[in-house]
Amino acid sequence: MARRSSIRGDIRLRRTLRNIHKTMDNELKPAMEIAANRILESQRQLIPKDTGAAAAALKVYVSPSGLDAQIGIRGKRDNRRFFYLRFIEYGTKGYSGDKRAGNRNRRVTNKSDGQNFFGKHPDIPARPAHPWLRPAMEVNREYVMADIEAAVRRTLRKASQGVGNG
């Protein structure tokens, strides 16, 4: 569920900023970390909480060059553990057991998990969406873009003046 955020625009600008990162300290990474943490806090406020485990599992990763940031559930273990967050974010369609597309044969065996009997054709209700990823990004978009654009400007200015590490 990690969302990838990056500076949009010309590929040449990204290449230039990557090269600047290799030769001198740039201000992109600290600005991107501040922006990513701001979005992360918004996500933690907006995510529906039952136990709070999913909100605690949200993480931030910023690349060493500061050009990319990933915010959200990171890692295979957490993606497997919190797979249900996509259903909370986008909602579910539901299922009505009495209808079958194309008049195909229904399963005739009973649906059971070993202890509970769900009937031959259970009705599963639709669940509404409770978005938290996109609203967190939209709320902070103007602040984040302004901070990152200022960091890019400062970094390019330092590079053009030939200010080195330090």
VENTAMO-V794498 format. One record per pair of residues at least 4 apart in sequence whose C-alpha atoms are under 6 Angstrom apart, sorted by the first residue. I is the first residue (numbers start at 1). J is the second residue. Records with the same first field share a line. If there is no record, write none. Layout:
# VENTAMO-V794498
I: J  J
This chain:
# VENTAMO-V794498
1: 73
2: 70  71  72  73  74
3: 70  71
4: 69  70
5: 68  69
6: 67  68
20: 24
21: 26  65
24: 164  165
25: 165
26: 155
27: 151  155
28: 32  66  151
29: 66
32: 36
35: 144
39: 136
42: 136
43: 47  132  136
44: 55
46: 132
47: 132
58: 72  73
59: 71  72
60: 70  71
61: 69  70
62: 68  69
63: 68
78: 82
79: 83
87: 91
88: 129  130
89: 129  130  131
90: 129
91: 127  128  129
92: 126  127
93: 126
94: 124  125  126
95: 123  124
96: 123
97: 121  122  123
110: 119  120
111: 118  119  120
112: 116  117  118
118: 122
135: 139
137: 141
140: 144
141: 145
145: 149
158: 163
